[in-house]
């Protein structure tokens, strides 16, 4: 998969972020729309890139257009495959 980066082995997916329809070994692609949890809510976001952890685990950087951070930028979160669900038919922002 394109857009591979590296993060340290200290990152682990959170049990609080796991979604009921998520699949542990799912593969997501850049620009694909997904559902992800953020601050206890399920949000719709877009995959920015795949990131390979120090232990070889794959994580995904997800941009959440509904959440605006400092400077007016969209918030991005790091999630494991079991913390994401595909969002079929999600509208582009």
Long-range contacts (C-beta under 8 A, 24 or more apart in sequence): 1-27, 1-29, 1-50, 1-58, 2-30, 2-49, 2-50, 3-30, 3-48, 3-49, 3-50, 4-49, 4-50, 4-51, 4-52, 5-49, 5-51, 5-52, 6-51, 6-52, 6-53, 6-54, 7-51, 7-52, 7-53, 7-54, 7-59, 7-78, 8-53, 8-54, 9-53, 9-54, 9-55, 10-54, 11-53, 11-59, 11-78, 12-80, 13-59, 13-79, 13-80, 13-82, 13-83, 14-83, 16-40, 17-79, 17-80, 17-83, 18-82, 18-83, 19-82, 19-83, 19-84, 19-85, 21-85, 22-81, 22-82, 22-83, 22-84, 22-85, 23-81, 23-82, 24-81, 24-82, 25-81, 26-81, 26-82, 26-84, 26-86, 27-58, 27-81, 28-60, 28-81, 28-84, 28-86, 32-86, 33-86, 33-87, 33-90, 33-92, 34-60, 34-62, 34-84, 34-85, 34-86, 34-87, 35-84, 35-85, 35-86, 35-87, 36-62, 36-64, 36-77, 36-79, 36-83, 36-84, 37-83, 38-64, 38-67, 38-75, 38-77, 43-67, 44-87, 44-90, 45-77, 46-93, 48-76, 51-78, 60-84, 65-93
